[in-house]
Amino acid sequence: MDLMSVLVYLSCAMVVGLGGWLFKHSVDRRVHLSNYKPVSEEVFSAKLGALEDRLRGEIAAVKVKLDDVEKFTHHITIRLERFIDNERL
């Protein structure tokens, strides 16, 4: 083996390694939920749907709590205004 053959071999190995790395970090991410076990597209879609449902539930719960806070704030404001009006008399 001469120097040119070694350089060609190393260059090919680097290109194949770079291609594998790009595949693992881009295309292959869709079918892996973790770094260890691949999953089918159906399982991935189901887990993604479950996550979306959970997020919708969390958002709805936050909206309900914000509505409650607004009601309590309005109620407290009314009571404070009545208290201030009663103190003036």
Rosetta silent file (secondary structure, phi, psi, omega in degrees, C-alpha in Angstrom):
SEQUENCE: MDLMSVLVYLSCAMVVGLGGWLFKHSVDRRVHLSNYKPVSEEVFSAKLGALEDRLRGEIAAVKVKLDDVEKFTHHITIRLERFIDNERL
SCORE:     score description
SCORE:     0.000 S_00000001
   1 L     0.000  127.423  176.557    0.000    0.000    0.000 S_00000001
   2 L   -94.447  177.857 -175.406    1.363    3.337   -0.953 S_00000001
   3 H   -63.267  -37.488 -179.335    0.529    6.676    0.646 S_00000001
   4 H   -64.974  -39.561  178.762   -2.194    7.518   -1.892 S_00000001
   5 H   -64.873  -40.014  178.996   -4.104    4.287   -1.137 S_00000001
   6 H   -65.115  -43.595  179.411   -3.968    5.007    2.584 S_00000001
   7 H   -64.385  -40.506  177.948   -5.267    8.559    2.051 S_00000001
   8 H   -65.256  -43.081  178.988   -8.112    7.330   -0.169 S_00000001
   9 H   -61.198  -46.021  179.628   -9.034    4.661    2.385 S_00000001
  10 H   -65.771  -39.299  178.113   -9.065    7.195    5.252 S_00000001
  11 H   -63.516  -43.882  178.034  -11.062    9.699    3.203 S_00000001
  12 H   -63.161  -40.635  179.406  -13.698    7.068    2.355 S_00000001
  13 H   -64.023  -39.560  178.791  -13.884    6.014    5.999 S_00000001
  14 H   -67.125  -40.357  179.522  -14.401    9.628    7.064 S_00000001
  15 H   -65.677  -42.224  178.158  -17.138   10.189    4.470 S_00000001
  16 H   -65.348  -42.052  178.429  -18.957    7.005    5.519 S_00000001
  17 H   -63.247  -43.078  177.977  -18.631    7.947    9.194 S_00000001
  18 H   -64.315  -40.828  176.689  -19.928   11.453    8.546 S_00000001
  19 H   -62.082  -42.678  177.063  -22.856   10.040    6.543 S_00000001
  20 H   -64.001  -41.101  178.570  -23.726    7.670    9.374 S_00000001
  21 H   -64.037  -44.011  177.925  -23.526   10.451   11.934 S_00000001
  22 H   -62.211  -40.714  178.238  -25.796   12.684    9.825 S_00000001
  23 H   -63.122  -44.948 -177.854  -28.289    9.832    9.402 S_00000001
  24 H   -64.343  -37.221 -175.526  -28.316    9.090   13.139 S_00000001
  25 H   -93.730    3.678  178.030  -28.826   12.724   14.118 S_00000001
  26 L  -130.692  -76.318 -174.626  -31.452   13.608   11.520 S_00000001
  27 H   -67.020  -42.866 -174.618  -33.474   10.877    9.792 S_00000001
  28 H   -71.243  -17.211  179.477  -33.048    8.222   12.469 S_00000001
  29 H   -62.860  -29.541 -177.123  -34.328   10.543   15.246 S_00000001
  30 H   -67.180  -29.115 -174.805  -37.903   10.078   14.048 S_00000001
  31 H  -104.706    6.806  177.173  -37.936    6.364   14.808 S_00000001
  32 E  -121.851  122.915  174.208  -36.059    6.437   18.141 S_00000001
  33 L   -84.105  -29.641  174.309  -37.639    7.713   21.335 S_00000001
  34 L  -131.124  178.894 -178.946  -34.414    7.093   23.195 S_00000001
  35 L   -77.079   -4.988 -169.570  -30.898    6.339   22.059 S_00000001
  36 L  -108.033  -39.086 -173.395  -31.309    2.636   22.739 S_00000001
  37 L  -127.853  127.888  177.336  -34.442    1.149   21.216 S_00000001
  38 E   -76.167  150.911  177.562  -36.136    1.880   17.899 S_00000001
  39 L  -128.753  160.128  179.605  -39.917    2.129   17.764 S_00000001
  40 L   -76.997  166.486  179.846  -42.400    1.921   14.949 S_00000001
  41 H   -64.154  -34.289  179.931  -44.073    4.970   13.443 S_00000001
  42 H   -66.125  -43.378  179.580  -47.408    3.965   15.047 S_00000001
  43 H   -66.156  -41.550  178.819  -45.918    3.840   18.547 S_00000001
  44 H   -61.481  -43.921  179.074  -44.146    7.137   17.979 S_00000001
  45 H   -64.896  -39.848  179.286  -47.398    8.743   16.778 S_00000001
  46 H   -64.254  -43.492  179.837  -49.314    7.315   19.735 S_00000001
  47 H   -67.270  -37.503  176.797  -46.785    8.642   22.245 S_00000001
  48 H   -66.132  -40.139  176.865  -46.769   12.018   20.529 S_00000001
  49 H   -63.573  -40.229  178.131  -50.593   12.100   20.593 S_00000001
  50 H   -64.238  -39.261  177.855  -50.588   11.240   24.298 S_00000001
  51 H   -65.236  -40.593  177.547  -48.142   14.051   24.967 S_00000001
  52 H   -63.795  -41.578  178.097  -50.337   16.492   23.034 S_00000001
  53 H   -62.400  -41.493  178.841  -53.397   15.388   25.032 S_00000001
  54 H   -63.325  -41.912  178.932  -51.495   15.860   28.278 S_00000001
  55 H   -65.550  -39.661  176.660  -50.409   19.335   27.232 S_00000001
  56 H   -61.719  -41.088  177.892  -53.978   20.256   26.274 S_00000001
  57 H   -63.372  -41.950  178.673  -55.136   19.090   29.694 S_00000001
  58 H   -64.690  -41.961  179.076  -52.448   21.112   31.432 S_00000001
  59 H   -63.859  -41.413  178.204  -53.324   24.214   29.408 S_00000001
  60 H   -63.452  -40.549  179.238  -57.026   23.781   30.223 S_00000001
  61 H   -64.410  -39.613  178.364  -56.193   23.434   33.933 S_00000001
  62 H   -65.457  -40.357  178.514  -54.130   26.619   33.855 S_00000001
  63 H   -62.659  -41.657  178.651  -56.969   28.485   32.124 S_00000001
  64 H   -63.127  -42.788  179.602  -59.422   27.339   34.798 S_00000001
  65 H   -65.934  -37.949  176.816  -57.056   28.467   37.545 S_00000001
  66 H   -64.922  -39.513  176.132  -56.577   31.836   35.860 S_00000001
  67 H   -61.771  -42.099  177.908  -60.350   32.259   35.645 S_00000001
  68 H   -62.278  -42.290  179.523  -60.607   31.434   39.358 S_00000001
  69 H   -63.242  -41.311  177.999  -57.898   33.965   40.185 S_00000001
  70 H   -63.032  -42.014  178.575  -59.708   36.623   38.161 S_00000001
  71 H   -63.206  -45.353 -179.738  -62.988   35.875   39.993 S_00000001
  72 H   -64.947  -39.615  178.789  -61.286   36.000   43.399 S_00000001
  73 H   -63.542  -43.607  178.276  -59.494   39.220   42.491 S_00000001
  74 H   -62.874  -43.428  179.891  -62.754   40.801   41.372 S_00000001
  75 H   -63.189  -43.715  179.871  -64.489   39.615   44.558 S_00000001
  76 H   -65.767  -40.112  178.848  -61.693   40.966   46.766 S_00000001
  77 H   -61.601  -43.913  178.426  -61.714   44.283   44.912 S_00000001
  78 H   -62.001  -44.249 -179.580  -65.465   44.662   45.451 S_00000001
  79 H   -65.023  -39.067  177.973  -65.129   43.841   49.157 S_00000001
  80 H   -65.916  -40.255  177.719  -62.268   46.306   49.568 S_00000001
  81 H   -63.130  -41.295  176.913  -64.270   49.033   47.838 S_00000001
  82 H   -63.666  -41.030 -179.849  -67.227   48.346   50.150 S_00000001
  83 H   -63.144  -44.554 -179.949  -64.923   48.398   53.174 S_00000001
  84 H   -65.022  -40.411  178.155  -63.403   51.720   52.092 S_00000001
  85 H   -64.259  -38.783  179.004  -66.879   53.184   51.460 S_00000001
  86 H   -68.933  -33.379  179.539  -68.047   52.038   54.908 S_00000001
  87 H   -70.647  -31.265 -179.963  -64.973   53.568   56.582 S_00000001
  88 H   -70.321  -28.491 -178.853  -65.638   56.930   54.954 S_00000001
  89 L   -78.609    0.000    0.000  -69.112   57.077   56.461 S_00000001
